[in-house]
Structures are given as structure tokens and as C-alpha cells.
Amino acid sequence: MQNQNPGLGAVVSLDYSQRLVQLPTGIIGVALATTILPALLQSLKKEEWSSIHQELAGALEFALFLTVPAALGMAFLAGPILDSIYFGGKWDHIATHTATQPLVFYSIAIPFFSINKILISSYYAFQDTKTPLRIQSISFTINIILNLSLIWFLKHSAIALSSAISAIFTFLLLGIFLKKHKIGFPWIELFKKISKMSIPFLLLGSYLFFHQFFLYSTILNYLGSIGVNYVQSSRIHLSLVIFPAVLIFFASSLIFKVDGIYLLIRKFRRKQEIV
């Protein structure tokens, strides 16, 4: 079996799984990191330390608000996502099975990849390029050690899990060493905001779990019975699960007054006014 003794298929599965994870990370993490840098520089010139603290906390909260749902979706719907995009030709059920676990492990790191980009931009605002470089060197070493240790148990999936764990280490180290630049990491504010978002995250995760483990096979079997091919069935199923998931998350965020949803609404309204 390919998943027991992965060869070339393992390399391909890691590559394609990582590409999927780069989509939310690139859109959200890079965009927020690019946006926060000039704001931090402006506050630094005026020496408005409290403003810098608030801007950083707000950017981190908004990053989590957008990336945690993406991570949950990637983790619970890894198989359907892979089938909807790649299935066909040489990509069969074994290929999906081989790529599913790496995608789940990579998805764990989505919030941390995005947050790390924001934190590195914060260091750059203080003209500190050495600290992020040193931290990333440490994380790289941890990544290599974990790869060599876990590969005996997880095969090719060890690379994905090692990347996720090293991203978490990078986040912790970036947060801890930020205190050298007067502002420090907004640990307390961020934990308060996370606790506020925890119920919408929990509701979203519960819905995705229930749908994937109790309704997925039923929907695919029904669509197959009426003549819909497997790829189209996977895409229809994915559409059926995503729209209610988005509705549940946004509605629960409004009910529990999560700041991220109001910021998203304001950004949407501004764009509409410009148009």
C-alpha cells in the first residue's frame, strides 16, 4: 500500500497538501502583515506605545478569526477537498488517503503561519531583523529533529506534523522575545479575545465533525445512486457543507459579539461605498 511504504506518491501528496494550506496563509497572513507594518511604523514615530499594543492585538485577533475556521475546515474536510480538486487520472482513492493526513497536520499550523508573518513584520517595524532570523533558525533545527524522530512512526506525514510543531515554537519564541521592544506580546488581550471566539469555533468544529462522520457517506451514496460521478459528488457535498458552516460561524460570532465579525462587516461596507 502506498500509505504504508510511500515513495514518489508521498512527495506529491506533501507538495499538493502544502499548496492548499498556502492559500489561506498567503491571503490572510501576508495581507495582514503588509497592512500592519506601516501602521506600526507610524505609531513608532509618534511613540504611541499603547496604540502599537492595540494594533498588534487587533491584527492577531483578526488573523485568528479568519484562519482558525480555515484550519478547522481543512482538517475535517481534508478528504473531500482533495477529491474535489485533484481526483481523476493518476489521482485515485489511495492518493487521497496518502495526502489526507499531511493536510490535516498542515492545517493545524494555518493560524500560526499567519500570526508569525504578522509578528515578524512587527520586529521589522522596530528595525530588528536578527531576532526573527535567529528564532527561525532554532525552529528549523527543531523541525529537522522532529522529522528524523517522527518519520519512523508517521512516515511522510511526519514532515507535515514537524512543520506544524515548529510553527508553534516559532510563534511562542516570537511572542516571548517581543518584550525586548517595549510593547511586549499582548498575551492577556489575545487570550480574552480567543475565549470570546471559542464558542463560534466550537460550534463550527462540532458541525463539521458531525457532517463528515455521519452525513458524508450518506450524501455521496445518494448522489452516486442518481448517476452523479464521484468528482461531482465530492464537489456538491463540499458546497453543501461549506455554506451552512459559514452561516453557523458568522451567526454565532454576531450572537456572541466577536470583534472580528464587526471588523469584517466594516471592511465590506467601505468596499461597497468605494464601488
C-alpha positions in Angstrom: 0.0 0.0 0.0 1.2 3.5 -0.8 0.4 4.9 2.6 2.4 2.2 4.3 5.5 2.5 2.2 5.2 5.8 0.4 7.5 6.6 -2.4 7.0 9.2 -5.1 3.3 9.5 -4.1 4.3 10.7 -0.7 6.4 13.5 -2.1 3.5 14.6 -4.4 0.9 14.3 -1.5 3.1 16.6 0.7 3.5 19.1 -2.1 -0.2 19.3 -3.0 -1.3 19.4 0.6 1.1 22.3 1.3 -0.2 24.2 -1.6 -3.7 24.0 -0.2 -2.5 25.3 3.1 -0.6 28.2 1.5 -3.9 29.6 0.1 -5.4 30.9 3.4 -1.9 31.6 4.8 -0.9 33.7 1.8 -4.2 35.6 1.5 -4.7 36.3 5.2 -1.2 36.3 6.8 0.6 38.2 4.1 -2.2 40.7 3.7 -2.4 41.5 7.4 1.4 41.6 7.8 1.6 44.0 4.9 -1.2 46.2 6.4 0.1 46.3 9.9 3.7 47.3 9.1 3.0 50.9 8.0 0.5 51.4 10.9 3.2 50.2 13.4 5.8 52.5 11.8 3.5 55.5 12.1 2.8 54.8 15.7 6.5 54.3 16.4 7.4 57.7 15.0 4.9 59.2 17.4 6.0 56.9 20.2 2.4 55.9 20.9 3.2 52.6 22.7 -0.3 51.8 23.8 -1.5 52.3 20.2 1.1 49.8 18.9 -0.1 47.3 21.5 -3.7 47.7 20.5 -2.9 47.5 16.7 -0.9 44.3 17.2 -3.6 42.7 19.4 -6.3 43.6 16.8 -4.3 42.2 13.9 -3.6 39.0 15.7 -7.3 38.6 16.7 -8.5 39.2 13.2 -5.9 36.7 11.8 -7.2 34.1 14.3 -10.8 34.9 13.4 -10.2 34.2 9.8 -7.6 31.4 10.0 -9.0 29.1 12.7 -12.2 28.4 10.7 -10.0 27.7 7.6 -7.9 25.3 9.7 -11.0 23.5 11.0 -12.4 23.2 7.5 -9.1 21.9 6.1 -8.8 19.4 9.0 -12.3 18.0 9.0 -12.9 18.1 5.2 -9.4 17.1 4.1 -10.6 14.1 2.1 -13.5 15.9 0.3 -11.3 18.9 -0.5 -8.6 16.7 -2.0 -11.1 14.7 -4.1 -12.9 17.8 -5.3 -9.7 19.4 -6.6 -7.3 16.6 -7.6 -9.3 13.4 -8.1 -9.1 11.9 -11.6 -6.3 10.5 -13.9 -3.5 9.2 -11.7 -5.0 10.7 -8.6 -7.1 7.9 -7.1 -8.5 7.0 -3.6 -5.1 5.8 -2.5 -3.6 9.1 -3.4 -6.3 10.9 -1.4 -5.7 8.6 1.5 -1.9 9.3 1.3 -2.4 13.1 1.2 -5.2 13.4 3.9 -3.1 13.0 7.0 -0.4 15.5 5.9 -3.2 18.0 5.0 -4.7 17.6 8.5 -1.3 18.2 10.1 -0.5 21.2 7.9 -3.9 22.7 8.7 -3.0 22.8 12.4 -0.3 25.3 11.6 -2.5 27.6 9.4 -3.2 30.1 12.3 0.4 30.1 13.4 1.8 30.6 9.9 -0.3 33.7 9.6 0.4 35.0 13.1 4.1 34.5 12.6 4.1 36.7 9.5 2.4 39.5 11.5 4.9 39.1 14.3 7.9 39.2 12.0 6.5 42.4 10.5 6.3 43.8 14.0 10.0 43.1 14.5 10.8 44.7 11.2 8.9 47.8 12.3 11.5 48.1 15.1 14.3 47.5 12.6 15.1 44.2 14.2 15.9 41.6 11.5 18.3 39.5 13.6 15.8 38.2 16.2 13.3 36.7 13.7 16.3 35.1 11.8 17.7 33.5 15.0 14.2 32.3 16.0 13.6 30.8 12.6 17.0 29.1 12.7 16.0 27.5 16.0 12.7 26.4 14.6 14.4 24.9 11.6 16.6 22.8 13.8 13.6 21.7 15.8 11.9 20.8 12.5 14.8 18.6 11.4 15.0 16.8 14.8 11.2 16.1 14.8 11.4 14.9 11.2 14.1 12.4 12.0 12.3 11.3 15.2 8.7 11.0 13.9 9.3 9.6 10.4 9.6 6.1 11.8 6.0 6.3 13.2 4.2 8.6 10.8 6.2 8.0 7.5 5.8 11.0 5.2 3.2 12.7 7.4 6.0 13.4 9.9 7.2 16.2 7.7 3.8 17.9 7.9 3.5 17.5 11.7 7.0 18.7 12.2 6.3 21.8 10.2 3.2 22.4 12.3 5.0 22.0 15.6 8.0 24.2 14.5 5.5 26.9 13.5 4.0 26.8 17.0 7.5 27.0 18.5 8.2 30.0 16.2 5.0 31.7 17.4 6.0 31.2 21.1 9.5 32.4 20.7 8.5 35.5 18.6 5.9 36.3 21.3 8.3 35.9 24.2 11.2 37.9 22.7 8.9 40.8 21.5 9.1 42.2 25.1 12.6 43.5 24.3 10.9 46.2 22.2 8.9 47.9 25.0 5.5 46.8 23.8 5.6 43.1 24.6 3.2 40.5 23.2 -0.5 41.1 24.1 -0.9 37.7 25.8 -3.8 38.7 28.1 -5.7 40.6 25.5 -5.3 37.8 23.0 -6.5 35.1 25.5 -9.6 37.2 26.3 -10.4 37.6 22.6 -9.8 33.9 22.0 -12.1 33.0 24.8 -14.8 35.2 23.2 -14.3 33.4 19.9 -14.1 29.9 21.4 -17.9 29.2 21.2 -18.2 30.1 17.5 -15.1 27.9 16.9 -16.6 25.1 18.9 -19.9 25.3 17.1 -18.2 25.3 13.7 -16.0 22.3 14.6 -18.9 20.3 16.0 -20.9 20.9 12.8 -18.0 19.9 10.6 -17.3 16.8 12.7 -21.0 15.7 12.7 -21.3 16.3 8.9 -18.1 14.5 8.0 -18.6 11.4 10.2 -22.4 11.0 10.0 -23.6 12.5 6.7 -20.7 12.4 4.3 -21.1 8.8 3.2 -24.9 9.1 3.0 -24.7 12.1 0.7 -22.1 10.5 -1.6 -24.1 7.3 -1.8 -27.3 9.1 -2.7 -25.6 11.2 -5.3 -23.9 8.1 -6.8 -27.3 6.3 -6.9 -28.8 9.0 -9.1 -25.9 8.9 -11.6 -23.6 11.7 -10.4 -20.0 10.8 -10.8 -17.6 10.7 -7.8 -15.8 14.0 -8.5 -19.0 16.0 -9.0 -20.5 14.3 -5.9 -17.5 15.4 -3.8 -17.9 19.0 -5.1 -21.6 19.1 -4.4 -21.0 17.7 -0.9 -18.4 20.3 -0.3 -20.7 23.1 -1.3 -23.5 21.6 0.9 -21.2 21.6 3.9 -19.4 24.9 3.4 -22.4 27.3 3.1 -24.1 26.2 6.4 -20.7 26.2 8.1 -20.1 29.8 7.1 -23.6 30.7 8.2 -23.1 29.0 11.6 -19.8 30.7 12.2 -20.8 34.2 11.2 -24.2 34.0 13.0 -22.7 32.7 16.2 -20.0 35.4 16.0 -22.7 38.0 15.8 -24.6 36.5 18.7 -21.5 36.4 20.9 -20.4 39.8 19.7 -17.0 38.7 18.4 -15.0 41.8 17.3 -13.7 40.1 14.2 -17.1 39.9 12.6 -17.8 43.6 13.1 -14.4 44.5 11.6 -15.2 42.3 8.6 -18.6 44.0 8.1 -17.0 47.4 8.3 -14.4 46.5 5.7 -17.1 45.1 3.4 -19.2 48.3 3.8 -16.2 50.5 3.0 -15.5 48.5 -0.2 -19.2 48.8 -1.2 -19.0 52.6 -0.7 -15.9 52.8 -2.9 -17.6 50.8 -5.6 
